[in-house]
Each structure stands twice: as C-alpha cells, then as structure tokens.
Amino acid sequence: MKSNGEVLFLVIGVVLFSILFAGSLVLSNGVQNSSGAEELAQQFISDENVTEVTAGQILTFLENGFLYVGIVSLICAVIGVISIVLIKKSGNPGAAGKLLISTAILSTILTLFVGVLACCAYLIAGIKANGRNKSLKASA
C-alpha cells in the first residue's frame, strides 16, 4: 500500500523542525554576540526596577532557552527521519505511527508550543499511519 500522505506530512514536519533548529541556533548566537541585546537587557532592568538580576544573567537565560528549543527540535527532526524509514523500508506503519503521535505530544510541550505546526504535521502522519496499520491487519 502507498504511504505518500504520511511521508508528505513527515517531510513537512522534518523541514519545520529543521527551520526551528536553525533559527534557535541563530538567535542563540545573536544573543551571545550582541552588544545591543545587552543594552536592551540593561534598559529592561532599569525600567522595571529589577535589583536581583543582572543583564548577563538575562542574556544567559535567553541563550540557554534558545539552545534548549534547538536541541529538542533537532531530536524531533531525527525522529521524523527514523519514522520515514520505518514507514517506507520496514513496512511497519504501526510502530512509526505510535512514535509520531508520542513525539508530537511531547515536542509540543517541550518546545513550549513554538513547534506546534511541525507537531501537527507529525500528529497527522501518526494518525494516518495507525489507520493504515489497522486496515492492513483487517484485510489480512
């Protein structure tokens, strides 16, 4: 049976997670190497009368946050590629469907809803793969 729909949604999800990964790395580097970001953080501290936090701590928090989202999105992109291989090569859409649905739910939460579009693509592909797996079992 053809699995073009699942693979299409998987490719869309992998591309979106890859874009999120690249964007996170660019933003992390931008925060790290920017004097404008330090001035902006200092201005925020003075405008809000914050005394417990320094500008360096705010920039470190932002940099680590962007790196975290980047790492999670990279892992999700790799899981998407593994799912494509499971669907196309091994002919096991059930395992790929379960993997995709769990990845979609977890990555939505772990990326703090930033990767919600890619997660929707994974969820649709996972549901389609599970539905195809059930129809294969029913016809056998």
Backbone as a chain_set.jsonl record, in Angstrom:
{"seq": "MKSNGEVLFLVIGVVLFSILFAGSLVLSNGVQNSSGAEELAQQFISDENVTEVTAGQILTFLENGFLYVGIVSLICAVIGVISIVLIKKSGNPGAAGKLLISTAILSTILTLFVGVLACCAYLIAGIKANGRNKSLKASA", "coords": {"N": [[0.834, -1.178, 0.0], [0.465, 2.263, -0.694], [2.174, 4.972, 0.862], [2.177, 7.707, 0.644], [0.907, 10.0, 1.706], [1.484, 10.001, 4.469], [4.273, 10.207, 4.395], [4.561, 12.676, 3.144], [3.49, 14.478, 5.077], [5.321, 13.918, 7.092], [7.727, 14.823, 5.955], [7.154, 17.543, 5.779], [6.959, 18.123, 8.54], [9.586, 17.484, 9.378], [11.059, 19.373, 7.94], [10.032, 21.754, 9.056], [10.8, 21.434, 11.756], [13.556, 21.43, 11.354], [13.976, 24.028, 10.429], [13.224, 25.39, 12.729], [15.257, 24.498, 14.43], [17.555, 25.608, 13.174], [16.908, 28.327, 13.328], [16.831, 28.678, 16.099], [19.52, 28.284, 16.772], [20.677, 30.455, 15.436], [19.454, 32.61, 16.762], [20.409, 32.145, 19.337], [23.172, 32.554, 19.0], [22.989, 35.212, 18.209], [22.071, 36.505, 20.51], [24.181, 35.982, 22.184], [26.426, 37.258, 21.05], [25.827, 39.949, 20.817], [25.949, 43.371, 21.395], [23.862, 45.074, 21.482], [21.774, 43.57, 22.503], [22.583, 43.28, 25.122], [22.453, 45.929, 25.983], [19.701, 46.317, 25.715], [18.714, 44.507, 27.61], [19.795, 45.664, 29.888], [18.421, 48.091, 29.866], [15.824, 47.16, 30.25], [16.072, 46.176, 32.857], [16.553, 48.537, 34.279], [14.221, 50.001, 33.674], [12.181, 48.481, 34.832], [12.912, 48.384, 37.443], [14.396, 46.241, 38.557], [16.285, 44.423, 40.819], [17.473, 42.059, 41.539], [18.546, 40.646, 39.444], [21.021, 40.453, 36.921], [22.101, 41.93, 33.785], [23.685, 40.175, 32.353], [22.862, 37.701, 33.378], [20.245, 37.572, 32.393], [20.735, 37.488, 29.63], [22.156, 35.077, 29.476], [20.169, 33.307, 30.278], [18.334, 33.613, 28.144], [19.929, 32.749, 25.992], [20.443, 30.06, 26.727], [17.826, 29.128, 26.707], [17.138, 29.331, 23.978], [18.986, 27.503, 22.946], [18.061, 25.155, 24.155], [15.486, 24.809, 22.956], [16.389, 24.464, 20.368], [17.857, 22.047, 20.535], [15.858, 20.222, 21.28], [14.213, 20.424, 19.004], [15.959, 19.456, 17.052], [16.246, 16.779, 17.846], [13.611, 15.948, 17.448], [13.41, 16.237, 14.666], [15.194, 14.254, 13.841], [13.844, 11.999, 14.792], [11.652, 12.114, 13.11], [12.855, 11.497, 10.628], [13.653, 8.878, 11.173], [11.132, 7.747, 11.42], [10.185, 7.987, 8.813], [11.85, 6.143, 7.562], [10.972, 3.83, 8.89], [8.357, 3.634, 7.935], [8.632, 3.495, 5.113], [10.709, 1.592, 4.464], [10.73, -0.699, 6.274], [8.101, -1.373, 6.352], [6.416, -1.104, 8.519], [4.025, 0.499, 9.666], [2.604, 0.865, 12.021], [4.308, 1.011, 14.298], [5.737, 3.284, 13.611], [3.648, 5.134, 13.572], [2.819, 5.207, 16.278], [5.178, 6.153, 17.429], [5.315, 8.667, 16.209], [2.972, 9.973, 17.112], [3.417, 10.078, 19.902], [5.765, 11.575, 19.884], [4.835, 13.959, 18.774], [3.08, 14.923, 20.753], [4.78, 15.157, 23.017], [6.795, 16.878, 22.017], [5.394, 19.193, 21.478], [4.887, 20.154, 24.023], [7.509, 20.261, 25.086], [8.842, 22.073, 23.419], [7.682, 24.329, 24.197], [5.329, 25.129, 22.902], [6.255, 26.352, 20.618], [6.954, 24.89, 18.384], [4.519, 24.053, 17.269], [3.243, 23.8, 14.771], [4.834, 21.99, 13.309], [4.526, 19.843, 14.995], [1.822, 19.306, 14.648], [1.868, 18.367, 12.027], [3.332, 15.993, 12.41], [1.538, 14.663, 14.09], [-0.71, 14.306, 12.436], [0.443, 12.653, 10.46], [1.088, 10.457, 12.078], [-1.444, 9.576, 12.932], [-2.567, 8.891, 10.481], [-0.813, 6.833, 9.753], [-1.285, 4.936, 11.771], [-3.972, 4.393, 11.236], [-3.738, 3.234, 8.705], [-2.284, 1.014, 9.379], [-4.138, -0.461, 10.884], [-6.02, -0.995, 8.894], [-4.523, -2.625, 7.253], [-4.182, -4.871, 8.886], [-6.821, -5.702, 9.133], [-7.48, -6.505, 6.563], [-5.874, -8.675, 6.195]], "CA": [[0.0, 0.0, 0.0], [1.231, 3.501, -0.771], [2.195, 5.771, 2.088], [2.612, 9.045, 0.229], [0.366, 11.026, 2.605], [2.255, 10.019, 5.712], [5.617, 10.701, 4.112], [4.447, 14.112, 2.875], [3.374, 15.177, 6.357], [6.586, 13.757, 7.804], [8.722, 15.725, 5.365], [6.787, 18.893, 6.228], [7.356, 18.232, 9.942], [11.052, 17.493, 9.486], [11.522, 20.68, 7.45], [9.691, 22.774, 10.051], [11.679, 21.264, 12.916], [14.903, 21.852, 10.952], [13.963, 25.501, 10.424], [13.219, 25.796, 14.142], [16.599, 24.239, 14.938], [18.474, 26.62, 12.633], [16.538, 29.622, 13.901], [17.246, 28.711, 17.502], [20.969, 28.485, 16.821], [20.961, 31.833, 15.016], [19.056, 33.505, 17.857], [21.323, 31.936, 20.453], [24.391, 33.287, 18.658], [22.68, 36.643, 18.187], [22.005, 36.995, 21.891], [25.504, 35.836, 22.789], [27.432, 38.149, 20.479], [25.247, 41.248, 20.51], [26.008, 44.409, 22.43], [22.521, 45.65, 21.528], [20.964, 42.751, 23.401], [22.985, 43.619, 26.493], [21.876, 47.249, 26.271], [18.263, 46.131, 25.859], [18.501, 43.868, 28.905], [20.083, 46.668, 30.914], [17.312, 49.043, 29.847], [14.7, 46.475, 30.89], [16.334, 46.131, 34.301], [16.375, 49.875, 34.851], [12.821, 50.418, 33.54], [11.326, 47.7, 35.729], [13.496, 48.465, 38.787], [14.777, 44.9, 38.986], [17.568, 44.502, 41.514], [18.006, 40.737, 41.824], [19.038, 40.008, 38.233], [21.903, 41.278, 36.101], [21.895, 41.808, 32.345], [24.368, 38.952, 31.94], [22.018, 36.567, 33.725], [19.124, 37.56, 31.448], [21.246, 37.029, 28.338], [22.476, 33.659, 29.614], [18.893, 32.599, 30.293], [17.814, 33.609, 26.776], [20.803, 31.906, 25.17], [20.181, 28.666, 27.087], [16.475, 28.806, 26.251], [17.195, 29.092, 22.536], [19.706, 26.241, 22.738], [17.158, 24.08, 24.569], [14.495, 24.617, 21.893], [17.119, 23.94, 19.223], [18.195, 20.639, 20.761], [14.607, 19.456, 21.212], [13.756, 20.37, 17.618], [16.862, 18.568, 16.332], [15.854, 15.413, 18.203], [12.337, 15.669, 16.781], [13.676, 16.069, 13.237], [15.805, 12.931, 13.687], [12.764, 11.026, 14.977], [10.878, 12.142, 11.877], [13.589, 10.741, 9.606], [13.542, 7.473, 11.561], [9.768, 7.324, 11.111], [10.107, 7.809, 7.357], [12.493, 4.864, 7.271], [10.088, 2.768, 9.378], [7.186, 3.516, 7.066], [8.977, 3.123, 3.743], [11.591, 0.443, 4.301], [10.378, -1.897, 7.023], [6.689, -1.671, 6.194], [5.814, -1.173, 9.844], [3.459, 1.821, 9.937], [2.073, 0.956, 13.381], [5.363, 1.499, 15.197], [6.02, 4.667, 13.241], [2.51, 5.941, 14.0], [2.895, 5.399, 17.734], [6.333, 7.015, 17.668], [4.989, 10.023, 15.775], [1.964, 10.57, 17.997], [4.056, 10.416, 21.179], [6.703, 12.674, 19.629], [4.059, 15.187, 18.566], [2.569, 15.41, 22.042], [5.894, 15.579, 23.869], [7.526, 18.017, 21.468], [4.579, 20.392, 21.654], [5.117, 20.627, 25.392], [8.926, 20.538, 25.33], [9.269, 23.282, 22.71], [6.879, 25.416, 24.754], [4.36, 25.445, 21.862], [6.877, 27.047, 19.491], [6.946, 23.983, 17.246], [3.19, 23.456, 17.203], [2.902, 23.445, 13.387], [5.538, 20.749, 12.996], [3.905, 18.797, 15.8], [0.562, 18.956, 13.987], [2.217, 17.531, 10.878], [3.674, 14.677, 12.949], [0.325, 14.054, 14.619], [-1.499, 13.861, 11.285], [1.14, 11.499, 9.876], [0.957, 9.34, 13.006], [-2.82, 9.082, 12.889], [-2.73, 8.216, 9.192], [-0.044, 5.582, 9.777], [-2.014, 3.982, 12.613], [-5.166, 3.991, 10.498], [-3.314, 2.342, 7.638], [-1.869, -0.233, 10.012], [-5.353, -1.183, 11.247], [-6.656, -1.503, 7.682], [-3.705, -3.732, 6.776], [-4.466, -6.023, 9.742], [-8.188, -6.138, 8.868], [-7.53, -7.167, 5.259], [-5.042, -9.897, 6.202]], "C": [[0.885, 1.251, 0.0], [1.121, 4.275, 0.535], [2.635, 7.196, 1.779], [2.12, 10.143, 1.168], [1.162, 11.147, 3.887], [3.638, 10.616, 5.491], [5.593, 12.2, 3.828], [4.362, 14.904, 4.172], [4.648, 15.052, 7.184], [7.662, 14.698, 7.266], [8.424, 17.164, 5.773], [7.214, 19.1, 7.674], [8.858, 18.304, 10.126], [11.604, 18.838, 9.023], [11.224, 21.772, 8.472], [10.554, 22.659, 11.307], [13.113, 21.674, 12.582], [15.018, 23.373, 10.912], [13.986, 26.027, 11.854], [14.586, 25.588, 14.769], [17.573, 25.314, 14.472], [18.172, 28.001, 13.213], [16.956, 29.758, 15.355], [18.745, 28.931, 17.639], [21.343, 29.911, 16.441], [20.605, 32.808, 16.139], [19.969, 33.358, 19.065], [22.643, 32.668, 20.21], [24.161, 34.79, 18.663], [22.627, 37.249, 19.571], [23.401, 37.001, 22.504], [26.475, 36.915, 22.315], [26.936, 39.561, 20.23], [25.39, 42.212, 21.688], [24.648, 45.079, 22.564], [21.604, 44.88, 22.453], [21.308, 43.051, 24.85], [22.432, 44.984, 26.907], [20.373, 47.148, 26.501], [17.933, 45.484, 27.201], [18.766, 44.856, 30.043], [18.963, 47.695, 30.998], [16.066, 48.432, 30.498], [14.863, 46.459, 32.404], [16.095, 47.493, 34.936], [14.926, 50.343, 34.76], [11.913, 49.726, 34.546], [11.831, 47.697, 37.172], [13.795, 47.074, 39.361], [16.158, 44.991, 39.616], [18.226, 43.142, 41.701], [18.708, 40.093, 40.636], [19.943, 40.982, 37.485], [21.593, 41.05, 34.618], [22.552, 40.54, 31.811], [23.547, 37.705, 32.244], [20.82, 36.458, 32.773], [19.585, 37.034, 30.099], [21.609, 35.549, 28.368], [21.203, 32.819, 29.602], [18.302, 32.515, 28.885], [18.626, 32.685, 25.87], [20.545, 30.426, 25.448], [18.786, 28.222, 26.641], [16.435, 28.516, 24.763], [17.925, 27.792, 22.224], [18.831, 25.04, 23.088], [16.132, 23.784, 23.472], [15.172, 24.037, 20.655], [17.435, 22.465, 19.36], [16.943, 19.763, 20.672], [14.125, 19.341, 19.772], [14.67, 19.49, 16.766], [16.518, 17.101, 16.606], [14.552, 15.027, 17.499], [12.519, 15.484, 15.278], [14.291, 14.697, 12.969], [14.748, 11.837, 13.85], [11.876, 10.983, 13.736], [11.544, 11.363, 10.762], [13.526, 9.245, 9.907], [12.152, 6.935, 11.219], [9.568, 7.134, 9.614], [10.71, 6.472, 6.969], [11.599, 3.705, 7.721], [8.902, 2.559, 8.447], [7.561, 2.964, 5.697], [9.731, 1.804, 3.645], [11.075, -0.807, 5.008], [8.906, -2.262, 6.891], [5.957, -1.807, 7.509], [5.211, 0.183, 10.198], [2.924, 1.976, 11.355], [3.089, 1.511, 14.36], [5.692, 2.949, 14.9], [4.894, 5.587, 13.692], [2.536, 6.231, 15.491], [4.047, 6.326, 18.099], [6.012, 8.467, 17.318], [3.978, 10.704, 16.687], [2.597, 10.957, 19.329], [5.058, 11.557, 21.006], [5.963, 13.989, 19.461], [3.576, 15.769, 19.89], [3.704, 15.938, 22.906], [6.598, 16.824, 23.325], [6.715, 19.293, 21.518], [4.837, 20.993, 23.026], [6.566, 21.064, 25.578], [9.445, 21.761, 24.573], [8.462, 24.495, 23.156], [5.936, 26.002, 23.704], [4.945, 26.252, 20.707], [6.808, 26.19, 18.24], [5.591, 23.34, 17.003], [2.802, 23.074, 15.768], [3.582, 22.144, 12.963], [4.939, 19.585, 13.776], [2.57, 18.367, 15.201], [0.823, 18.073, 12.773], [2.578, 16.116, 11.335], [2.429, 13.949, 13.446], [-0.552, 13.522, 13.485], [-0.86, 12.634, 10.646], [1.005, 10.278, 10.777], [-0.432, 8.735, 12.998], [-3.069, 8.337, 11.576], [-1.995, 6.871, 9.178], [-0.747, 4.537, 10.638], [-3.282, 3.499, 11.928], [-4.835, 3.021, 9.382], [-2.889, 0.988, 8.206], [-3.085, -1.073, 10.375], [-6.032, -1.743, 10.011], [-5.842, -2.644, 7.074], [-3.989, -5.004, 7.584], [-5.856, -6.582, 9.439], [-8.276, -6.906, 7.544], [-6.744, -8.471, 5.227], [-5.733, -11.07, 6.816]], "O": [[1.94, 1.27, 0.635], [0.098, 4.229, 1.219], [3.37, 7.813, 2.549], [2.837, 11.115, 1.406], [1.478, 12.248, 4.338], [4.117, 11.422, 6.289], [6.508, 12.919, 4.23], [5.079, 15.889, 4.349], [5.015, 15.983, 7.901], [8.416, 15.295, 8.035], [9.343, 17.922, 6.081], [7.773, 20.146, 8.006], [9.353, 19.092, 10.933], [12.516, 19.382, 9.645], [12.073, 22.626, 8.728], [10.988, 23.67, 11.859], [13.814, 22.212, 13.44], [16.036, 23.936, 11.315], [14.684, 26.995, 12.155], [15.033, 26.418, 15.562], [18.326, 25.867, 15.274], [19.088, 28.751, 13.549], [17.386, 30.827, 15.789], [19.192, 29.673, 18.514], [22.227, 30.507, 17.056], [21.37, 33.727, 16.431], [20.268, 34.341, 19.742], [23.168, 33.324, 21.109], [25.033, 35.555, 19.073], [23.083, 38.373, 19.785], [23.757, 37.913, 23.25], [27.263, 37.428, 23.109], [27.577, 40.307, 19.49], [25.005, 41.907, 22.817], [24.31, 45.594, 23.629], [20.749, 45.468, 23.116], [20.428, 43.075, 25.709], [21.997, 45.167, 28.045], [19.832, 47.818, 27.381], [16.969, 45.879, 27.857], [18.042, 44.875, 31.039], [18.596, 48.122, 32.092], [15.34, 49.119, 31.217], [13.907, 46.698, 33.142], [15.502, 47.588, 36.011], [14.443, 51.015, 35.671], [10.973, 50.336, 35.054], [11.224, 47.061, 38.034], [13.475, 46.786, 40.514], [17.084, 45.558, 39.034], [19.42, 43.075, 41.993], [19.399, 39.088, 40.805], [19.669, 42.18, 37.424], [20.907, 40.094, 34.254], [22.017, 39.901, 30.905], [23.536, 36.759, 31.456], [20.433, 35.353, 32.394], [18.898, 36.217, 29.486], [21.391, 34.841, 27.385], [21.161, 31.751, 28.991], [17.822, 31.457, 28.479], [18.063, 31.931, 25.077], [20.44, 29.628, 24.517], [18.594, 27.072, 26.245], [15.778, 27.57, 24.328], [17.517, 27.056, 21.326], [18.859, 24.025, 22.392], [15.936, 22.625, 23.104], [14.585, 23.204, 19.964], [17.295, 21.709, 18.399], [16.969, 18.694, 20.064], [13.673, 18.274, 19.358], [14.191, 18.837, 15.84], [16.504, 16.282, 15.687], [14.414, 13.905, 17.013], [11.842, 14.649, 14.677], [13.949, 14.047, 11.982], [14.764, 10.85, 13.114], [11.399, 9.913, 13.358], [10.873, 10.643, 10.024], [13.363, 8.435, 8.994], [12.017, 5.794, 10.778], [8.859, 6.221, 9.193], [10.152, 5.748, 6.144], [11.481, 2.706, 7.011], [8.494, 1.424, 8.202], [6.891, 2.071, 5.178], [9.398, 0.975, 2.799], [10.994, -1.87, 4.393], [8.507, -3.358, 7.283], [4.978, -2.548, 7.603], [5.817, 0.944, 10.952], [2.801, 3.098, 11.847], [2.766, 2.386, 15.165], [5.899, 3.749, 15.812], [5.152, 6.701, 14.147], [2.304, 7.362, 15.918], [3.911, 7.182, 18.974], [6.392, 9.386, 18.044], [4.12, 11.886, 16.999], [2.343, 12.049, 19.837], [5.184, 12.41, 21.884], [6.415, 15.024, 19.952], [3.66, 16.977, 20.109], [3.611, 17.031, 23.464], [6.956, 17.72, 24.089], [7.288, 20.38, 21.594], [4.988, 22.207, 23.163], [6.826, 22.116, 26.161], [10.382, 22.417, 25.029], [8.555, 25.565, 22.553], [5.763, 27.219, 23.624], [4.191, 26.786, 19.893], [6.621, 26.716, 17.143], [5.526, 22.189, 16.571], [2.084, 22.091, 15.583], [2.958, 21.295, 12.326], [4.857, 18.468, 13.266], [2.226, 17.186, 15.243], [0.073, 17.13, 12.521], [2.168, 15.143, 10.703], [2.29, 12.743, 13.239], [-1.075, 12.411, 13.572], [-1.558, 11.672, 10.324], [0.825, 9.167, 10.278], [-0.581, 7.514, 13.051], [-3.704, 7.283, 11.563], [-2.508, 5.887, 8.647], [-0.796, 3.366, 10.263], [-3.632, 2.322, 12.029], [-5.587, 2.077, 9.142], [-3.108, -0.053, 7.586], [-3.063, -2.29, 10.189], [-6.57, -2.85, 10.055], [-6.408, -3.538, 6.444], [-4.031, -6.097, 7.019], [-6.057, -7.796, 9.482], [-9.058, -7.849, 7.423], [-6.931, -9.285, 4.322], [-5.159, -12.156, 6.889]]}, "num_chains": 1, "name": "protein.A"}
